[in-house]
Amino acid sequence: MLGMELNRTEHASLKRLKASLTRHQAWLEDELKAIEIEIADLIANCSKLDVKDILMRSVISVGPKTAATILSYLPEIDTTPKQTAW
């Protein structure tokens, strides 16, 4: 949605519309930051998730967003036996 607002702002011709879209972009960015902080806090406050997060982030190119996404879709990632993982 943020990308769509950036595109709309780029093509807006009216000053009032451009100002409104810029305010909406700022609001979306603030909301996104708040959600990212909340997700990081949830992971940090759950010892099981925190351990998994630290392990995943030790892999090159895996950052906080990638680790959080993996944990949200595959919370059981470390409980699958090796034989059934493949």
N, C-alpha and C positions, 0 to 999 in steps of 0.2 A: 504494500500500500504506500509505503514511503517513496518507492521508486515511481509510482504513478503520480504522486503529488509533485515530485521533482520534474517529471515530464510536463505536467500541467502548468507549473510555474514558468518553465522555460518558454512555453508557447502562449502564455497569458498576455493579452495586449492592454487590458485595462489596469490602471494602477491599483484600484480598490480590490480587484480580483487577485492580482499578484500579491498584495499585502495579506489578504485573507489566506491564500495558499501558503504563504511563508509562515504565518502564525500556525496553521494546521501542521505544517512540516515540523515546526519546533515542538508542538504538542506531541506529535507522534514520536519524535526522537526522545523526548523526556519519558514518555510511557515505555518505550523500548528499553531505555537505560534502567528504569525502575524494575521492569520484569527481569532483565538480566541480573540485576543485583539480588532480587528475590530468589531466582534459581540458584545463584551461587551460594546464597545463605542456606537454602534448603540442602544443598549437597554438603556444605561444610558442617552443618548441624546433624547430619546422619552419618554415623561412623562407617557403616557399610558402604554407602555411596562415596564418602570422602576417600576411603582407601582405593576404591575402583577408579575414582577420578584421578588421583595421584598416579596410579599405575598407568592409566591410559595416556595421561599428559607427559609421561616419560618417553613416549614414542615420538620420534621426530614428525613434525607437521600436525600433531594432534594438540589443539589448543582447548581453551575452556568451552567454547561453543560446540566444537566437535564432540568433546567428552560428554557434555550435558545432553547433546542430541542422542548419542549412543545409549547413555544411561536411561533416557526417557523411553526409548523404543525397546531396549534390551536390558532391563534391570537384572535379569538372571544370567548375564553374560559370563560370570565366573562359575556357575553351577552346572553347566553342561559338560558331561564327561567327554574326554578327548575322542573316544571311539565313536560317539554319536554326533560330534561337531562337524564331521566331514560327511 
